[in-house]
Amino acid sequence: MPPEKLKILISPLNWGFGHAGRMIPVALALRQMGHTVIFGTDRALIPMIQTELPGIELICINGPNVKYSRHLPQYSAVLMQTPKIVAMAFREHATLKHLIDELHPDIVISDNRFGFFNKKVFCVYITHMLRIPFPKPFRFLEFIGIGLHRLIINRYNLCLIPDVPGKGNLSGRLSHGVFTAVETHFMGSLSRFSQEANDSCGRQVQKPYICLILSGPEPQRSILLEKVIAATIINNMRLIVLSGSPVTVKEPDSELVRIEINQPTSVLRFFISNSEKVVCRAGYSTIMELISIKKGAIIIPTPGQTEQEYLADSLNGRYGFYSISQNEFSQESLHASLPPINQHYDLIDRTMTDIALSKMLQQYKQRDSH
């Protein structure tokens, strides 16, 4: 028990389950240190957090409802909704002001919520993207995105990056080689799976099978599901689909396909660990979770989502990952040989996370003493 028990408010971005999922080990670490944690998240994510963090105080903080396109590149769809995203950042800023008056937190941790800062409280920003990647034809304009994101980060007291320094990292140019005026620390990769034992969880499954981790925005989410189901049925392979929300399967019913909705971490880890092969999006949180259990995968970036396209290209052939575009994915793709898993598995380092959080608490105390 620390000499001073702090109240810490954590709030992740609501674009899917990834940001909330990677804040679970942060919340657990802070609770183990003896602090009180309040978790503010989108209404749709509350059931997951309740399961993973029983007894935690939860509040609903909705984020922007960003919609994606079936035909346009995702960066175009997001760009057209910039006014909505900016408006939500101002709304988040106002929401935090009310929460500070009501809850009196000592520290606020924002995972990529742009407006979740306030001068009255020690505020921490967590991101793996100091550099927001632009499409290759417009990469010369990336300095604009870096500058705008830096303006946001500089509103905070501290920036933490879920990765490791040096060459053996995951995020590459997204978080390395970019200057910020705010003090920045790497905190190691974050994964819910690093907290769980690899047991059967009372589940039975017939092997071998392919595991599809279904995530990301619609309509691309359903497009990927249909392609993978079609490929496994043609190959007469069993498929287990792991999804955080209900899915609509357009393919004919098949005994080869099994869908698991909103399962706890222990069950997800069991299905993933025991699969013959994993297929998933190139989301950063998903990649960190696979790394933590030494599991390779076929990674398919969401079309037009530049962050995932960069990560898929950067990680292709490394850490057990093989990347392929959604358009190129076919029944033959499931037979692709994954590269060996024999590199840098110190990426998930709880010690590094604990050190970064301890530095955060130390910096808070230094600020509070002035």
C-alpha positions as a Markdown table, in Angstrom:
| # | Residue | x | y | z |
|---|---|---|---|---|
| 1 | Met | 0.0 | 0.0 | 0.0 |
| 2 | Pro | 1.6 | 3.3 | -1.0 |
| 3 | Pro | 1.8 | 6.1 | 1.6 |
| 4 | Glu | -0.7 | 8.1 | -0.5 |
| 5 | Lys | -3.7 | 6.5 | -2.1 |
| 6 | Leu | -4.6 | 8.3 | -5.2 |
| 7 | Lys | -7.8 | 8.5 | -7.3 |
| 8 | Ile | -7.0 | 7.9 | -10.9 |
| 9 | Leu | -9.5 | 8.3 | -13.8 |
| 10 | Ile | -8.7 | 6.3 | -17.0 |
| 11 | Ser | -10.6 | 7.0 | -20.2 |
| 12 | Pro | -9.7 | 5.4 | -23.6 |
| 13 | Leu | -10.8 | 6.3 | -27.1 |
| 14 | Asn | -13.9 | 4.4 | -28.1 |
| 15 | Trp | -12.9 | 3.4 | -31.7 |
| 16 | Gly | -13.3 | -0.4 | -31.1 |
| 17 | Phe | -12.2 | -2.5 | -28.2 |
| 18 | Gly | -8.5 | -2.1 | -28.7 |
| 19 | His | -7.9 | 1.1 | -26.7 |
| 20 | Ala | -10.1 | 0.0 | -23.8 |
| 21 | Gly | -8.4 | -3.5 | -23.9 |
| 22 | Arg | -4.9 | -2.1 | -23.5 |
| 23 | Met | -6.0 | 0.1 | -20.6 |
| 24 | Ile | -7.0 | -3.0 | -18.6 |
| 25 | Pro | -3.4 | -4.0 | -17.6 |
| 26 | Val | -2.8 | -0.3 | -16.7 |
| 27 | Ala | -5.8 | -0.2 | -14.4 |
| 28 | Leu | -4.8 | -3.6 | -12.9 |
| 29 | Ala | -1.3 | -2.4 | -12.2 |
| 30 | Leu | -2.5 | 0.8 | -10.6 |
| 31 | Arg | -5.0 | -1.1 | -8.4 |
| 32 | Gln | -2.2 | -3.5 | -7.4 |
| 33 | Met | -0.2 | -0.4 | -6.3 |
| 34 | Gly | -3.1 | 0.4 | -4.0 |
| 35 | His | -4.7 | 3.3 | -5.9 |
| 36 | Thr | -8.4 | 3.8 | -6.7 |
| 37 | Val | -9.2 | 3.6 | -10.4 |
| 38 | Ile | -12.3 | 4.9 | -12.1 |
| 39 | Phe | -12.8 | 3.8 | -15.7 |
| 40 | Gly | -14.7 | 6.1 | -18.1 |
| 41 | Thr | -15.6 | 4.5 | -21.4 |
| 42 | Asp | -18.3 | 4.2 | -24.1 |
| 43 | Arg | -21.5 | 2.6 | -23.2 |
| 44 | Ala | -21.0 | -0.3 | -25.6 |
| 45 | Leu | -17.6 | -1.2 | -23.9 |
| 46 | Ile | -18.9 | -1.2 | -20.3 |
| 47 | Pro | -19.8 | -4.9 | -20.2 |
| 48 | Met | -16.3 | -5.9 | -21.3 |
| 49 | Ile | -14.7 | -3.7 | -18.6 |
| 50 | Gln | -17.0 | -5.0 | -16.0 |
| 51 | Thr | -15.9 | -8.6 | -16.8 |
| 52 | Glu | -12.2 | -7.8 | -16.9 |
| 53 | Leu | -12.1 | -5.4 | -13.9 |
| 54 | Pro | -14.7 | -6.6 | -11.4 |
| 55 | Gly | -15.6 | -4.1 | -8.7 |
| 56 | Ile | -14.2 | -1.1 | -10.6 |
| 57 | Glu | -16.1 | 2.1 | -10.7 |
| 58 | Leu | -17.4 | 2.7 | -14.2 |
| 59 | Ile | -18.8 | 5.9 | -15.8 |
| 60 | Cys | -20.1 | 6.3 | -19.3 |
| 61 | Ile | -18.2 | 8.7 | -21.5 |
| 62 | Asn | -19.2 | 8.3 | -25.1 |
| 63 | Gly | -16.9 | 9.2 | -28.0 |
| 64 | Pro | -17.4 | 10.2 | -31.6 |
| 65 | Asn | -19.5 | 7.8 | -33.7 |
| 66 | Val | -17.2 | 7.8 | -36.7 |
| 67 | Lys | -18.6 | 6.0 | -39.8 |
| 68 | Tyr | -16.6 | 4.3 | -42.4 |
| 69 | Ser | -17.2 | 3.7 | -46.1 |
| 70 | Arg | -17.4 | 0.5 | -48.2 |
| 71 | His | -15.8 | 2.2 | -51.2 |
| 72 | Leu | -13.8 | 5.2 | -50.1 |
| 73 | Pro | -10.4 | 4.8 | -48.4 |
| 74 | Gln | -10.9 | 5.0 | -44.6 |
| 75 | Tyr | -8.6 | 8.1 | -44.3 |
| 76 | Ser | -11.0 | 9.9 | -46.7 |
| 77 | Ala | -14.0 | 8.9 | -44.6 |
| 78 | Val | -12.3 | 10.1 | -41.4 |
| 79 | Leu | -11.1 | 13.3 | -43.0 |
| 80 | Met | -14.7 | 14.2 | -44.0 |
| 81 | Gln | -15.8 | 13.7 | -40.4 |
| 82 | Thr | -13.0 | 15.9 | -38.9 |
| 83 | Pro | -15.6 | 18.6 | -37.7 |
| 84 | Lys | -17.4 | 15.8 | -35.7 |
| 85 | Ile | -14.1 | 14.6 | -34.2 |
| 86 | Val | -13.1 | 18.2 | -33.2 |
| 87 | Ala | -16.5 | 18.9 | -31.8 |
| 88 | Met | -16.3 | 15.7 | -29.7 |
| 89 | Ala | -12.9 | 16.8 | -28.4 |
| 90 | Phe | -14.4 | 20.0 | -27.1 |
| 91 | Arg | -17.2 | 18.0 | -25.6 |
| 92 | Glu | -14.8 | 15.7 | -23.8 |
| 93 | His | -12.9 | 18.7 | -22.4 |
| 94 | Ala | -16.2 | 20.0 | -21.0 |
| 95 | Thr | -17.1 | 16.6 | -19.7 |
| 96 | Leu | -13.8 | 16.3 | -17.9 |
| 97 | Lys | -14.3 | 19.6 | -16.2 |
| 98 | His | -17.6 | 18.4 | -14.7 |
| 99 | Leu | -16.0 | 15.1 | -13.7 |
| 100 | Ile | -13.2 | 16.8 | -11.9 |
| 101 | Asp | -15.7 | 18.8 | -9.8 |
| 102 | Glu | -17.7 | 15.7 | -9.1 |
| 103 | Leu | -15.0 | 13.0 | -8.6 |
| 104 | His | -11.9 | 15.0 | -7.6 |
| 105 | Pro | -9.4 | 12.7 | -9.4 |
| 106 | Asp | -5.7 | 13.2 | -8.6 |
| 107 | Ile | -4.6 | 11.9 | -12.0 |
| 108 | Val | -6.4 | 11.6 | -15.4 |
| 109 | Ile | -5.1 | 9.1 | -18.0 |
| 110 | Ser | -6.4 | 9.6 | -21.6 |
| 111 | Asp | -5.7 | 6.9 | -24.2 |
| 112 | Asn | -6.0 | 9.0 | -27.4 |
| 113 | Arg | -8.9 | 11.1 | -26.2 |
| 114 | Phe | -7.9 | 14.4 | -27.6 |
| 115 | Gly | -9.8 | 16.7 | -25.2 |
| 116 | Phe | -9.4 | 14.9 | -22.0 |
| 117 | Phe | -7.0 | 17.3 | -20.2 |
| 118 | Asn | -7.4 | 20.0 | -17.6 |
| 119 | Lys | -4.9 | 22.3 | -15.9 |
| 120 | Lys | -6.4 | 21.6 | -12.4 |
| 121 | Val | -5.3 | 17.9 | -12.6 |
| 122 | Phe | -2.2 | 16.0 | -13.6 |
| 123 | Cys | -3.0 | 14.6 | -17.0 |
| 124 | Val | -1.3 | 11.8 | -18.9 |
| 125 | Tyr | -1.7 | 11.0 | -22.6 |
| 126 | Ile | -1.1 | 7.4 | -23.9 |
| 127 | Thr | -0.6 | 6.9 | -27.6 |
| 128 | His | 1.4 | 4.7 | -30.0 |
| 129 | Met | 1.1 | 7.3 | -32.7 |
| 130 | Leu | 3.2 | 10.4 | -32.2 |
| 131 | Arg | 3.3 | 10.4 | -36.0 |
| 132 | Ile | -0.1 | 10.0 | -37.8 |
| 133 | Pro | 0.8 | 8.2 | -41.0 |
| 134 | Phe | -0.4 | 9.7 | -44.3 |
| 135 | Pro | -1.0 | 7.8 | -47.5 |
| 136 | Lys | 2.2 | 7.4 | -49.4 |
| 137 | Pro | 1.4 | 10.0 | -52.1 |
| 138 | Phe | 0.8 | 12.6 | -49.3 |
| 139 | Arg | 3.6 | 11.5 | -46.9 |
| 140 | Phe | 5.4 | 14.8 | -47.5 |
| 141 | Leu | 2.5 | 16.5 | -45.6 |
| 142 | Glu | 2.9 | 14.4 | -42.5 |
| 143 | Phe | 4.5 | 17.3 | -40.7 |
| 144 | Ile | 1.0 | 18.8 | -40.5 |
| 145 | Gly | -0.4 | 15.8 | -38.7 |
| 146 | Ile | 2.6 | 15.6 | -36.4 |
| 147 | Gly | 2.3 | 19.3 | -35.5 |
| 148 | Leu | -1.5 | 19.1 | -34.8 |
| 149 | His | -1.0 | 16.0 | -32.7 |
| 150 | Arg | 1.9 | 17.7 | -30.9 |
| 151 | Leu | -0.4 | 20.6 | -30.0 |
| 152 | Ile | -2.8 | 18.2 | -28.3 |
| 153 | Ile | 0.0 | 16.2 | -26.5 |
| 154 | Asn | 1.6 | 19.4 | -25.2 |
| 155 | Arg | -1.7 | 20.1 | -23.3 |
| 156 | Tyr | -0.8 | 17.1 | -21.1 |
| 157 | Asn | 1.8 | 16.8 | -18.3 |
| 158 | Leu | 3.2 | 13.5 | -19.5 |
| 159 | Cys | 3.1 | 11.2 | -22.6 |
| 160 | Leu | 3.4 | 7.4 | -22.3 |
| 161 | Ile | 4.0 | 5.1 | -25.3 |
| 162 | Pro | 3.0 | 1.4 | -25.3 |
| 163 | Asp | 6.2 | 0.1 | -26.9 |
| 164 | Val | 9.8 | -0.3 | -26.3 |
| 165 | Pro | 12.7 | 2.0 | -27.4 |
| 166 | Gly | 15.4 | 0.9 | -29.8 |
| 167 | Lys | 15.3 | -1.3 | -33.0 |
| 168 | Gly | 13.3 | -4.2 | -31.6 |
| 169 | Asn | 10.0 | -2.3 | -31.4 |
| 170 | Leu | 6.5 | -2.7 | -32.8 |
| 171 | Ser | 5.3 | 0.7 | -33.7 |
| 172 | Gly | 8.3 | 1.8 | -35.8 |
| 173 | Arg | 8.1 | 5.3 | -37.2 |
| 174 | Leu | 4.6 | 5.8 | -35.6 |
| 175 | Ser | 6.2 | 6.6 | -32.3 |
| 176 | His | 10.0 | 6.7 | -32.8 |
| 177 | Gly | 12.0 | 9.6 | -34.0 |
| 178 | Val | 9.3 | 12.2 | -33.2 |
| 179 | Phe | 9.9 | 15.1 | -30.8 |
| 180 | Thr | 7.5 | 16.3 | -28.2 |
| 181 | Ala | 7.9 | 19.1 | -25.7 |
| 182 | Val | 6.2 | 17.0 | -23.0 |
| 183 | Glu | 8.3 | 14.4 | -21.1 |
| 184 | Thr | 7.8 | 11.0 | -22.8 |
| 185 | His | 8.4 | 7.5 | -21.6 |
| 186 | Phe | 8.1 | 4.1 | -23.2 |
| 187 | Met | 6.1 | 1.7 | -21.1 |
| 188 | Gly | 6.5 | -1.6 | -22.9 |
| 189 | Ser | 3.7 | -3.3 | -24.9 |
| 190 | Leu | 0.4 | -3.7 | -23.1 |
| 191 | Ser | -1.7 | -6.8 | -23.3 |
| 192 | Arg | -4.7 | -8.2 | -21.4 |
| 193 | Phe | -3.3 | -11.7 | -22.1 |
| 194 | Ser | -0.2 | -11.0 | -20.0 |
| 195 | Gln | -2.4 | -11.2 | -17.0 |
| 196 | Glu | -4.0 | -14.6 | -17.7 |
| 197 | Ala | -3.0 | -18.2 | -17.2 |
| 198 | Asn | -3.2 | -20.3 | -20.3 |
| 199 | Asp | -5.8 | -22.9 | -19.2 |
| 200 | Ser | -8.8 | -24.5 | -20.9 |
| 201 | Cys | -11.3 | -22.3 | -19.1 |
| 202 | Gly | -13.7 | -25.2 | -19.2 |
| 203 | Arg | -13.9 | -25.0 | -23.0 |
| 204 | Gln | -13.7 | -27.8 | -25.5 |
| 205 | Val | -12.8 | -27.3 | -29.1 |
| 206 | Gln | -12.1 | -29.7 | -31.9 |
| 207 | Lys | -8.7 | -29.3 | -33.5 |
| 208 | Pro | -7.3 | -28.2 | -35.8 |
| 209 | Tyr | -9.0 | -24.8 | -36.5 |
| 210 | Ile | -8.4 | -21.3 | -37.8 |
| 211 | Cys | -9.1 | -18.5 | -35.4 |
| 212 | Leu | -10.5 | -15.2 | -36.8 |
| 213 | Ile | -10.2 | -12.2 | -34.5 |
| 214 | Leu | -12.9 | -10.0 | -35.9 |
| 215 | Ser | -12.5 | -6.3 | -35.2 |
| 216 | Gly | -12.6 | -2.9 | -36.8 |
| 217 | Pro | -15.3 | -0.7 | -38.4 |
| 218 | Glu | -18.2 | -1.7 | -40.6 |
| 219 | Pro | -18.7 | -2.4 | -43.4 |
| 220 | Gln | -15.1 | -3.7 | -43.8 |
| 221 | Arg | -15.6 | -5.9 | -40.7 |
| 222 | Ser | -18.4 | -7.9 | -42.4 |
| 223 | Ile | -16.5 | -8.0 | -45.7 |
| 224 | Leu | -13.5 | -9.7 | -44.0 |
| 225 | Leu | -15.8 | -12.1 | -42.1 |
| 226 | Glu | -17.4 | -13.2 | -45.4 |
| 227 | Lys | -14.1 | -13.7 | -47.1 |
| 228 | Val | -12.6 | -15.8 | -44.3 |
| 229 | Ile | -15.7 | -17.9 | -43.9 |
| 230 | Ala | -15.7 | -18.6 | -47.6 |
| 231 | Ala | -12.0 | -19.5 | -47.6 |
| 232 | Thr | -12.3 | -21.9 | -44.7 |
| 233 | Ile | -15.4 | -23.7 | -46.0 |
| 234 | Ile | -13.8 | -24.2 | -49.4 |
| 235 | Asn | -10.7 | -25.6 | -47.7 |
| 236 | Asn | -13.0 | -27.8 | -45.4 |
| 237 | Met | -11.3 | -26.1 | -42.4 |
| 238 | Arg | -12.9 | -25.4 | -39.0 |
| 239 | Leu | -13.2 | -21.7 | -38.1 |
| 240 | Ile | -13.7 | -20.0 | -34.7 |
| 241 | Val | -14.7 | -16.3 | -34.9 |
| 242 | Leu | -14.0 | -14.2 | -31.9 |
| 243 | Ser | -16.0 | -10.9 | -31.9 |
| 244 | Gly | -16.7 | -8.3 | -29.3 |
| 245 | Ser | -20.1 | -7.6 | -30.8 |
| 246 | Pro | -22.8 | -9.5 | -32.6 |
| 247 | Val | -22.2 | -10.5 | -36.2 |
| 248 | Thr | -24.4 | -11.3 | -39.2 |
| 249 | Val | -23.3 | -14.3 | -41.2 |
| 250 | Lys | -24.4 | -14.2 | -44.8 |
| 251 | Glu | -22.8 | -17.6 | -45.7 |
| 252 | Pro | -24.9 | -20.8 | -45.4 |
| 253 | Asp | -25.0 | -22.4 | -42.0 |
| 254 | Ser | -22.0 | -24.7 | -41.6 |
| 255 | Glu | -20.9 | -27.0 | -38.8 |
| 256 | Leu | -17.4 | -25.8 | -39.6 |
| 257 | Val | -18.0 | -22.2 | -38.3 |
| 258 | Arg | -18.3 | -21.3 | -34.7 |
| 259 | Ile | -18.9 | -17.8 | -33.5 |
| 260 | Glu | -17.9 | -16.6 | -30.0 |
| 261 | Ile | -19.3 | -13.2 | -28.9 |
| 262 | Asn | -17.9 | -10.9 | -26.2 |
| 263 | Gln | -16.0 | -13.6 | -24.3 |
| 264 | Pro | -13.7 | -12.9 | -21.3 |
| 265 | Thr | -10.0 | -12.6 | -21.8 |
| 266 | Ser | -9.2 | -16.1 | -20.5 |
| 267 | Val | -11.5 | -17.7 | -23.1 |
| 268 | Leu | -10.1 | -15.5 | -25.9 |
| 269 | Arg | -6.6 | -16.5 | -25.0 |
| 270 | Phe | -7.5 | -20.2 | -24.9 |
| 271 | Phe | -9.0 | -20.1 | -28.4 |
| 272 | Ile | -6.2 | -18.0 | -29.9 |
| 273 | Ser | -3.4 | -20.0 | -28.3 |
| 274 | Asn | -4.7 | -23.4 | -29.4 |
| 275 | Ser | -5.5 | -22.4 | -32.9 |
| 276 | Glu | -3.6 | -23.7 | -35.9 |
| 277 | Lys | -3.5 | -20.2 | -37.4 |
| 278 | Val | -4.8 | -16.8 | -36.5 |
| 279 | Val | -6.3 | -14.3 | -39.0 |
| 280 | Cys | -6.8 | -10.7 | -37.8 |
| 281 | Arg | -6.7 | -7.0 | -38.6 |
| 282 | Ala | -3.4 | -5.2 | -38.2 |
| 283 | Gly | -4.7 | -3.2 | -35.2 |
| 284 | Tyr | -1.9 | -2.2 | -32.7 |
| 285 | Ser | -3.7 | -3.6 | -29.6 |
| 286 | Thr | -4.4 | -6.9 | -31.3 |
| 287 | Ile | -0.7 | -7.2 | -32.4 |
| 288 | Met | 0.5 | -6.5 | -28.8 |
| 289 | Glu | -1.9 | -9.2 | -27.5 |
| 290 | Leu | -0.6 | -11.8 | -30.0 |
| 291 | Ile | 3.0 | -10.9 | -29.2 |
| 292 | Ser | 2.3 | -11.4 | -25.5 |
| 293 | Ile | 1.4 | -15.1 | -26.0 |
| 294 | Lys | 4.0 | -15.7 | -28.8 |
| 295 | Lys | 1.4 | -16.3 | -31.4 |
| 296 | Gly | 1.9 | -15.3 | -35.1 |
| 297 | Ala | -0.9 | -14.4 | -37.5 |
| 298 | Ile | -2.0 | -13.6 | -41.0 |
| 299 | Ile | -2.6 | -9.8 | -40.6 |
| 300 | Ile | -5.0 | -8.0 | -43.0 |
| 301 | Pro | -5.1 | -4.2 | -42.7 |
| 302 | Thr | -8.4 | -2.4 | -42.9 |
| 303 | Pro | -8.3 | -1.0 | -46.5 |
| 304 | Gly | -7.4 | 2.7 | -46.5 |
| 305 | Gln | -6.6 | 2.8 | -42.8 |
| 306 | Thr | -3.0 | 4.1 | -43.1 |
| 307 | Glu | -1.9 | 3.1 | -39.6 |
| 308 | Gln | -2.8 | -0.5 | -40.1 |
| 309 | Glu | -1.4 | -0.6 | -43.6 |
| 310 | Tyr | 1.9 | 0.7 | -42.2 |
| 311 | Leu | 2.0 | -1.8 | -39.4 |
| 312 | Ala | 1.2 | -4.7 | -41.7 |
| 313 | Asp | 4.0 | -3.7 | -44.0 |
| 314 | Ser | 6.4 | -3.1 | -41.2 |
| 315 | Leu | 5.7 | -6.3 | -39.4 |
| 316 | Asn | 5.5 | -8.6 | -42.4 |
| 317 | Gly | 8.0 | -11.4 | -41.9 |
| 318 | Arg | 8.7 | -10.4 | -38.3 |
| 319 | Tyr | 7.4 | -11.8 | -34.9 |
| 320 | Gly | 5.5 | -14.5 | -36.7 |
| 321 | Phe | 3.4 | -12.2 | -38.8 |
| 322 | Tyr | 2.5 | -12.5 | -42.5 |
| 323 | Ser | 0.6 | -9.7 | -44.0 |
| 324 | Ile | -1.7 | -9.6 | -47.0 |
| 325 | Ser | -4.2 | -7.1 | -48.3 |
| 326 | Gln | -7.9 | -7.8 | -48.1 |
| 327 | Asn | -8.3 | -7.7 | -51.9 |
| 328 | Glu | -5.5 | -10.3 | -52.3 |
| 329 | Phe | -6.8 | -12.6 | -49.5 |
| 330 | Ser | -8.1 | -15.9 | -50.9 |
| 331 | Gln | -8.5 | -19.6 | -50.0 |
| 332 | Glu | -4.8 | -20.1 | -50.8 |
| 333 | Ser | -3.8 | -17.5 | -48.2 |
| 334 | Leu | -4.8 | -19.8 | -45.3 |
| 335 | His | -2.0 | -22.1 | -46.4 |
| 336 | Ala | 0.7 | -19.4 | -46.1 |
| 337 | Ser | 3.7 | -20.3 | -44.0 |
| 338 | Leu | 4.2 | -17.9 | -41.1 |
| 339 | Pro | 7.7 | -16.7 | -40.3 |
| 340 | Pro | 9.3 | -18.2 | -37.2 |
| 341 | Ile | 8.5 | -16.8 | -33.8 |
| 342 | Asn | 12.0 | -16.2 | -32.4 |
| 343 | Gln | 12.6 | -12.5 | -32.1 |
| 344 | His | 12.5 | -10.0 | -29.2 |
| 345 | Tyr | 10.0 | -11.5 | -26.9 |
| 346 | Asp | 11.0 | -9.0 | -24.2 |
| 347 | Leu | 8.4 | -6.7 | -25.8 |
| 348 | Ile | 5.9 | -7.5 | -23.1 |
| 349 | Asp | 7.7 | -6.4 | -20.0 |
| 350 | Arg | 5.6 | -5.8 | -17.0 |
| 351 | Thr | 8.6 | -4.3 | -15.3 |
| 352 | Met | 8.8 | -1.5 | -17.9 |
| 353 | Thr | 5.1 | -0.8 | -17.5 |
| 354 | Asp | 5.5 | -0.6 | -13.7 |
| 355 | Ile | 8.5 | 1.7 | -14.0 |
| 356 | Ala | 6.7 | 4.0 | -16.4 |
| 357 | Leu | 3.7 | 4.2 | -14.0 |
| 358 | Ser | 6.0 | 4.8 | -11.1 |
| 359 | Lys | 7.6 | 7.7 | -13.0 |
| 360 | Met | 4.1 | 9.0 | -13.6 |
| 361 | Leu | 3.3 | 8.9 | -9.9 |
| 362 | Gln | 6.7 | 10.5 | -9.0 |
| 363 | Gln | 6.1 | 13.4 | -11.5 |
| 364 | Tyr | 2.6 | 13.9 | -10.1 |
| 365 | Lys | 4.0 | 14.2 | -6.6 |
| 366 | Gln | 6.7 | 16.7 | -7.8 |
| 367 | Arg | 4.0 | 18.8 | -9.5 |
| 368 | Asp | 1.7 | 18.6 | -6.5 |
| 369 | Ser | 4.4 | 19.7 | -4.1 |
| 370 | His | 5.0 | 23.0 | -5.9 |
